[in-house]
Amino acid sequence: MYKNDFPILVKNPGITYLDSASSTQKPKYVIDKVSDYITSSYANIGRGSYLLAEKSDTYYFGAKEKVAKMIHCKANELFFSYNATYCINTIALSLATSGYLQEGGEIILSITEHHANILIWQQLATQYKLTIKWLDLHTDYTFNLPQLQELVSTKTLLVCLSLCSNVLGIKNDVRHVRQII
Ligand SMILES: Cc1ncc(COP(=O)(O)O)c(C=O)c1O
């Protein structure tokens, strides 16, 4: 993708946009596709058998198949929501209601996390008497993985890390993190 693919950047040529984690700008083909969908096929998904609902089902579930292929999971394991905070809150609250968050348990977060991946855990930590452990960084801003090894214990309920930081531009080694936990 290039700047010219984004109408907003073409209209504002002086801008270098670095806040995509907050609000992602849309390239023209996404804007066109959304507009086409709203003007030609819009309906609720998963609950209608009329033409527009079936078209919407095809787009929605087709998109899930494509994303699943891209990130190597099953389509029925995907959950589309409107933002990161809502996704993490949903997962966190479902862990809470399932009884997974037992008193004395520990949650590991890194010091680079956005509030979207901190506040809900802090609230649940207070409610369920859990401890949050903080993973530090090396001087090159990558995760301190030897420290992660020390933080993980039988009390660890969850390790919730942003593997790619938009603030630091660092991509952490997911496979290595996975091996440790
Ligand atoms: C790095 C980062 N993570 C998460 C979020 C939260 O995003 P959302 O609005 O999708 O909940 C933001 C929002 O600014 C962000 O910058």
The ligand as an SDF file (V2000), in Angstrom:
LIG
                    3D

 16 16  0  0  0  0  0  0  0  0999 V2000
   -0.9910    0.9120   20.8750 C   0  0  0  0  0  0  0  0  0  0  0  0
   -2.4510    0.9690   21.0940 C   0  0  0  0  0  0  0  0  0  0  0  0
   -3.0600   -0.1470   21.5140 N   0  0  0  0  0  0  0  0  0  0  0  0
   -4.3930   -0.1520   21.7290 C   0  0  0  0  0  0  0  0  0  0  0  0
   -5.1460    0.9730   21.5400 C   0  0  0  0  0  0  0  0  0  0  0  0
   -6.6070    0.9030   21.8450 C   0  0  0  0  0  0  0  0  0  0  0  0
   -7.2590    0.8820   20.6990 O   0  0  0  0  0  0  0  0  0  0  0  0
   -8.8010    0.7090   20.5450 P   0  0  0  0  0  0  0  0  0  0  0  0
   -9.3420    2.0490   20.3040 O   0  0  0  0  0  0  0  0  0  0  0  0
   -8.8530   -0.1970   19.3390 O   0  0  0  0  0  0  0  0  0  0  0  0
   -9.3670    0.0670   21.7460 O   0  0  0  0  0  0  0  0  0  0  0  0
   -4.5710    2.1500   21.0930 C   0  0  0  0  0  0  0  0  0  0  0  0
   -5.3690    3.3740   20.9260 C   0  0  0  0  0  0  0  0  0  0  0  0
   -4.8880    4.4680   20.8160 O   0  0  0  0  0  0  0  0  0  0  0  0
   -3.1810    2.1500   20.8610 C   0  0  0  0  0  0  0  0  0  0  0  0
   -2.5440    3.2540   20.4350 O   0  0  0  0  0  0  0  0  0  0  0  0
  1  2  1  0
  2  3  1  0
  2 15  2  0
  3  4  2  0
  4  5  1  0
  5  6  1  0
  5 12  2  0
  6  7  1  0
  7  8  1  0
  8  9  2  0
  8 10  1  0
  8 11  1  0
 12 13  1  0
 12 15  1  0
 13 14  2  0
 15 16  1  0
M  END
$$$$
